[in-house]
Amino acid sequence: MTTTQGTEHLHERPNWNCRVCGRPWPCPTAQTRLLYEYRAFPSLLRIYLSAQMYEALQDMVIEGEKPLNLYDRFLAWVRFDPPRH
């Protein structure tokens, strides 16, 4: 799989906005990509996003921003459906 850095919806530090669309990261496009990429391992997606949330929190505190609703931004949209037996 080959992707171009310019088209990937990645975060930019220290503001944690998307490099492509400028929306708060993870933007809707990044959310869709992450859900697809981690579709078989939703718990790993939550771990990854939790780590990203804490890095964003550190950056935002240093920059003097008020980091509001980071849980909603980074984790609330991730659906976790436990396996059915």
Residue pairs with C-beta under 8 A, 6 or more apart in sequence:
6 19
6 20
7 20
8 19
8 20
9 18
9 19
9 20
9 21
9 25
9 26
9 27
9 29
9 30
9 33
10 18
10 19
10 20
10 25
10 30
11 17
11 18
11 19
11 25
11 26
11 30
11 52
11 56
12 18
12 19
12 25
13 59
14 59
14 60
14 62
14 63
15 59
15 63
15 65
16 24
16 25
16 56
16 59
16 60
17 23
17 24
17 25
18 24
18 25
18 26
18 27
18 29
18 30
20 27
20 29
21 27
21 29
24 73
26 34
26 49
26 52
26 73
26 74
31 77
34 45
34 48
34 49
35 45
35 78
35 79
37 45
38 44
38 45
38 48
42 78
42 79
42 80
42 81
43 80
45 78
46 75
46 78
46 80
49 74
49 75
49 78
50 74
50 75
52 74
53 70
53 71
53 73
53 74
53 75
56 67
56 70
56 74
57 67
57 70
60 66
60 67
61 67
